[in-house]
Amino acid sequence: MSKKPVKVLWCSLLIVVLSFGTLGLVRTHVNSSQSRNNRLEAESITVRDQGFEPASLSRPPGRFLIAVDNRSHSANLEFQILQVGSNARYSKQMRGKQLRWREVIELPVGEFILTETNHPAWRCRITISPK
């Protein structure tokens, strides 16, 4: 094989490798920007014998992970998220000695109260503010 076809072959191979490398970088950049946009924020709430900590939280609209940890001495807790000024509600039961509730939820803009059915004084105000 003469030197000219070998040079052409190497040049072609280099172009192909660089093209795939560039496409890979573009694809990686697109995927990382998409994953940044799809990040899921978490709101951590602890249940103690005195009630919820924090007593209130505020966040922008959109999906989020509600993370409730039971550090009270109570079992069989039943949580409700009630929309202020509405009959809308969401309920979740923690059976027995279950210590954690993790769930992705999405609440509309407005005011909500997280309560526990058997402890009406336990309240956490959740404010979903417009962007």
Contact map, one row per residue, 1 for C-alpha under 8 A:
11101100000000000000000000000000000000000000000000000000000000000000000000000000000000000000000000000000000000000000000000000000000
11111100000000000000000000000000000000000000000000000000000000000000000000000000000000000000000000000000000000000000000000000000000
11111110000000000000000000000000000000000000000000000000000000000000000000000000000000000000000000000000000000000000000000000000000
01111111000000000000000000000000000000000000000000000000000000000000000000000000000000000000000000000000000000000000000000000000000
11111111100000000000000000000000000000000000000000000000000000000000000000000000000000000000000000000000000000000000000000000000000
11111111110000000000000000000000000000000000000000000000000000000000000000000000000000000000000000000000000000000000000000000000000
00111111111000000000000000000000000000000000000000000000000000000000000000000000000000000000000000000000000000000000000000000000000
00011111111100000000000000000000000000000000000000000000000000000000000000000000000000000000000000000000000000000000000000000000000
00001111111110000000000000000000000000000000000000000000000000000000000000000000000000000000000000000000000000000000000000000000000
00000111111111000000000000000000000000000000000000000000000000000000000000000000000000000000000000000000000000000000000000000000000
00000011111111100000000000000000000000000000000000000000000000000000000000000000000000000000000000000000000000000000000000000000000
00000001111111110000000000000000000000000000000000000000000000000000000000000000000000000000000000000000000000000000000000000000000
00000000111111111000000000000000000000000000000000000000000000000000000000000000000000000000000000000000000000000000000000000000000
00000000011111111100000000000000000000000000000000000000000000000000000000000000000000000000000000000000000000000000000000000000000
00000000001111111110000000000000000000000000000000000000000000000000000000000000000000000000000000000000000000000000000000000000000
00000000000111111111000000000000000000000000000000000000000000000000000000000000000000000000000000000000000000000000000000000000000
00000000000011111111100000000000000000000000000000000000000000000000000000000000000000000000000000000000000000000000000000000000000
00000000000001111111110000000000000000000000000000000000000000000000000000000000000000000000000000000000000000000000000000000000000
00000000000000111111111000000000000000000000000000000000000000000000000000000000000000000000000000000000000000000000000000000000000
00000000000000011111111100000000000000000000000000000000000000000000000000000000000000000000000000000000000000000000000000000000000
00000000000000001111111110000000000000000000000000000000000000000000000000000000000000000000000000000000000000000000000000000000000
00000000000000000111111111000000000000000000000000000000000000000000000000000000000000000000000000000000000000000000000000000000000
00000000000000000011111111100000000000000000000000000000000000000000000000000000000000000000000000000000000000000000000000000000000
00000000000000000001111111110000000000000000000000000000000000000000000000000000000000000000000000000000000000000000000000000000000
00000000000000000000111111111000000000000000000000000000000000000000000000000000000000000000000000000000000000000000000000000000000
00000000000000000000011111111100000000000000000000000000000000000000000000000000000000000000000000000000000000000000000000000000000
00000000000000000000001111111110000000000000000000000000000000000000000000000000000000000000000000000000000000000000000000000000000
00000000000000000000000111111111000000000000000000000000000000000000000000000000000000000000000000000000000000000000000000000000000
00000000000000000000000011111111100000000000000000000000000000000000000000000000000000000000000000000000000000000000000000000000000
00000000000000000000000001111111110000000000000000000000000000000000000000000000000000000000000000000000000000000000000000000000000
00000000000000000000000000111111111000000000000000000000000000000000000000000000000000000000000000000000000000000000000000000000000
00000000000000000000000000011111111100000000000000000000000000000000000000000000000000000000000000000000000000000000000000000000000
00000000000000000000000000001111111110000000000000000000000000000000000000000000000000000000000000000000000000000000000000000000000
00000000000000000000000000000111111111000000000000000000000000000000000000000000000000000000000000000000000000000000000000000000000
00000000000000000000000000000011111111100000000000000000000000000000000000000000000000000000000000000000000000000000000000000000000
00000000000000000000000000000001111111100000000000000000000000000000000000000000000000000000000000000000000000000000000000000000000
00000000000000000000000000000000111111100000000000000000000000000000000000000000000000000000000000000000000000000000000000000000000
00000000000000000000000000000000011111110000000000000000000000000000000000000000000000000000000000000000000000000000000000000000000
00000000000000000000000000000000001111111000000000000000000000000000000000000000000000000000000000000000000000000000000000000000000
00000000000000000000000000000000000001111100000000000000000000111000000000000000000000000000000000000000000000000000000000000000000
00000000000000000000000000000000000000111110000000000000000000111000000000000000000000000000000000000000000000000000000000000000000
00000000000000000000000000000000000000011111000000000000000000011110000000000000000000000000000000000000000000000000000000000000000
00000000000000000000000000000000000000001111100000000000000000011110000000000000000000000000000000000000000000000000000000000000000
00000000000000000000000000000000000000000111110000000000000000000111100000000000000000000000000000000000000000000000000000000000000
00000000000000000000000000000000000000000011111000011100000000000111100000000000000000000000000000000000000000000000000000000000000
00000000000000000000000000000000000000000001111100011100000000000001111000000000000000000000000000000000000000000000000000000000000
00000000000000000000000000000000000000000000111111111000000000000001111100000000000000000000000000000000000000000000000000000000000
00000000000000000000000000000000000000000000011111111000000000000000011110000000000000000000000000000000000000000000000000000000000
00000000000000000000000000000000000000000000001111100000000000000000001111000000000000000000000000000000000000000000000000000000000
00000000000000000000000000000000000000000000001111110000000000000000000000000000000000000000000000000000000000000000000001000000000
00000000000000000000000000000000000000000000001111111000000000000000000000000000000000000000000000000000000000000000000011100000000
00000000000000000000000000000000000000000000111101111110000000000000000000000000000000000000000000000000000000000000000001110000000
00000000000000000000000000000000000000000000111100111111000000000000000000000000000000000000000000000000000000000000000000010000000
00000000000000000000000000000000000000000000110000011111100000000000000000000000000000000000000000000000000000000000000000010000000
00000000000000000000000000000000000000000000000000011111100000000000000000000000000000000000000000000000000000000000000000111000000
00000000000000000000000000000000000000000000000000001111110000000000000000000000000000000000000000000000000000000000000000011110000
00000000000000000000000000000000000000000000000000000111111000000000000000000000000000000000000000000000000000000000000000011110000
00000000000000000000000000000000000000000000000000000001111100000000000000000000000000000000000000000000000000000000000000000111100
00000000000000000000000000000000000000000000000000000000111110000000000000000000000000000000000000000000000000000000000000000111100
00000000000000000000000000000000000000000000000000000000011111000000000000000000000000000000000000000000000010000000000000000001111
00000000000000000000000000000000000000000000000000000000001111100000000000000000000000000000000000000000011110000000000000000001111
00000000000000000000000000000000000000000000000000000000000111110000000000000000000000000000000000000000011100000000000000000000000
00000000000000000000000000000000000000011000000000000000000011111000000000000000000000000000000000000001111000000000000000000000000
00000000000000000000000000000000000000011110000000000000000001111100000000000000000000000000000000000001110000000000000000000000000
00000000000000000000000000000000000000011110000000000000000000111110000000000000000000000000000000000111100000000000000000000000000
00000000000000000000000000000000000000000111100000000000000000011111000000000000000000000000000000001111100000000000000000000000000
00000000000000000000000000000000000000000111100000000000000000001111100000000000000000000000000000011110000000000000000000000000000
00000000000000000000000000000000000000000001111000000000000000000111110000000000000000000000000000011100000000000000000000000000000
00000000000000000000000000000000000000000001111000000000000000000011111000000000000000000000000000111000000000000000000000000000000
00000000000000000000000000000000000000000000011100000000000000000001111100000000000000000000000001110000000000000000000000000000000
00000000000000000000000000000000000000000000011110000000000000000000111110000000000000000000000000100000000000000000000000000000000
00000000000000000000000000000000000000000000001110000000000000000000011111000000000000000000000000000000000000000000000000000000000
00000000000000000000000000000000000000000000000110000000000000000000001111100000000000000000000000000000000000000000000000000000000
00000000000000000000000000000000000000000000000010000000000000000000000111111000000000000000000010000000000000000000000000000000000
00000000000000000000000000000000000000000000000000000000000000000000000011111000000000000000011111000000000000000000000000000000000
00000000000000000000000000000000000000000000000000000000000000000000000001111100000000000000111111000000000000000000000000000000000
00000000000000000000000000000000000000000000000000000000000000000000000001111110000000000000111000000000000000000001110000000000000
00000000000000000000000000000000000000000000000000000000000000000000000000011111000000000011110000000000000000000001110000000000000
00000000000000000000000000000000000000000000000000000000000000000000000000001111100000000011110000000000000000000111100000000000000
00000000000000000000000000000000000000000000000000000000000000000000000000000111110000001111000000000000000000001111100000000000000
00000000000000000000000000000000000000000000000000000000000000000000000000000011111000001110000000000000000000011110000000000000000
00000000000000000000000000000000000000000000000000000000000000000000000000000001111101111100000000000000000000011110000000000000000
00000000000000000000000000000000000000000000000000000000000000000000000000000000111111111000000000000000000001111000000000000000000
00000000000000000000000000000000000000000000000000000000000000000000000000000000011111000000000000000000000001111000000000000000000
00000000000000000000000000000000000000000000000000000000000000000000000000000000001111100000000000000000000000000000000000000000000
00000000000000000000000000000000000000000000000000000000000000000000000000000000011111110000000000000000000000000000000000000000000
00000000000000000000000000000000000000000000000000000000000000000000000000000000011011111000000000000000000000000000000000000000000
00000000000000000000000000000000000000000000000000000000000000000000000000000000011001111100000000000000000000000000000000000000000
00000000000000000000000000000000000000000000000000000000000000000000000000000001111000111110000000000000000000000000000000000000000
00000000000000000000000000000000000000000000000000000000000000000000000000000001110000011111000000000000000000000000000000000000000
00000000000000000000000000000000000000000000000000000000000000000000000000000111100000001111100000000000000000000000000000000000000
00000000000000000000000000000000000000000000000000000000000000000000000000000111000000000111110000000000000000000000000000000000000
00000000000000000000000000000000000000000000000000000000000000000000000000011110000000000011111000000000000000000000000000000000000
00000000000000000000000000000000000000000000000000000000000000000000000000111110000000000001111111111000000000000000000000000000000
00000000000000000000000000000000000000000000000000000000000000000000000000111000000000000000111111000000000000000000000000000000000
00000000000000000000000000000000000000000000000000000000000000000000000000110000000000000000011111000000000000000000000000000000000
00000000000000000000000000000000000000000000000000000000000000000000000001110000000000000000011111100000000000000000000000000000000
00000000000000000000000000000000000000000000000000000000000000000000010000110000000000000000011111110000000000000000000000000000000
00000000000000000000000000000000000000000000000000000000000000000000111000000000000000000000010011111000000000000000000000000000000
00000000000000000000000000000000000000000000000000000000000000000011110000000000000000000000010001111100000000000000000000000000000
00000000000000000000000000000000000000000000000000000000000000000111100000000000000000000000010000111110000000000000000000000000000
00000000000000000000000000000000000000000000000000000000000000001111000000000000000000000000000000011111000000000000000000000000000
00000000000000000000000000000000000000000000000000000000000000001110000000000000000000000000000000001111100000000000000000000000000
00000000000000000000000000000000000000000000000000000000000000111100000000000000000000000000000000000111110000000000000000000000000
00000000000000000000000000000000000000000000000000000000000000111100000000000000000000000000000000000011111000000000000000000000000
00000000000000000000000000000000000000000000000000000000000011110000000000000000000000000000000000000001111100000000000000000000000
00000000000000000000000000000000000000000000000000000000000011100000000000000000000000000000000000000000111110000000000000000001000
00000000000000000000000000000000000000000000000000000000000011000000000000000000000000000000000000000000011111000000000000000001000
00000000000000000000000000000000000000000000000000000000000110000000000000000000000000000000000000000000001111100000000000000011110
00000000000000000000000000000000000000000000000000000000000000000000000000000000001100000000000000000000000111110000000000000011100
00000000000000000000000000000000000000000000000000000000000000000000000000000000001100000000000000000000000011111000000000001111000
00000000000000000000000000000000000000000000000000000000000000000000000000000000111100000000000000000000000001111100000000001110000
00000000000000000000000000000000000000000000000000000000000000000000000000000001111100000000000000000000000000111110000000111100000
00000000000000000000000000000000000000000000000000000000000000000000000000000011110000000000000000000000000000011111000000111100000
00000000000000000000000000000000000000000000000000000000000000000000000000000011110000000000000000000000000000001111101111110000000
00000000000000000000000000000000000000000000000000000000000000000000000000001111000000000000000000000000000000000111111101100000000
00000000000000000000000000000000000000000000000000000000000000000000000000001111000000000000000000000000000000000011111100000000000
00000000000000000000000000000000000000000000000000000000000000000000000000001100000000000000000000000000000000000001111100000000000
00000000000000000000000000000000000000000000000000000000000000000000000000000000000000000000000000000000000000000011111111000000000
00000000000000000000000000000000000000000000000000000000000000000000000000000000000000000000000000000000000000000011111111100000000
00000000000000000000000000000000000000000000000000100000000000000000000000000000000000000000000000000000000000000010001111100000000
00000000000000000000000000000000000000000000000001110000000000000000000000000000000000000000000000000000000000000011001111110000000
00000000000000000000000000000000000000000000000000110010000000000000000000000000000000000000000000000000000000001111000111111000000
00000000000000000000000000000000000000000000000000011111100000000000000000000000000000000000000000000000000000001110000001111100000
00000000000000000000000000000000000000000000000000000011100000000000000000000000000000000000000000000000000000111100000000111110000
00000000000000000000000000000000000000000000000000000001111000000000000000000000000000000000000000000000000000111100000000011111000
00000000000000000000000000000000000000000000000000000001111000000000000000000000000000000000000000000000000011110000000000001111100
00000000000000000000000000000000000000000000000000000000011110000000000000000000000000000000000000000000001111100000000000000111110
00000000000000000000000000000000000000000000000000000000011110000000000000000000000000000000000000000000000011000000000000000011111
00000000000000000000000000000000000000000000000000000000000110000000000000000000000000000000000000000000000010000000000000000001111
00000000000000000000000000000000000000000000000000000000000110000000000000000000000000000000000000000000000000000000000000000000111
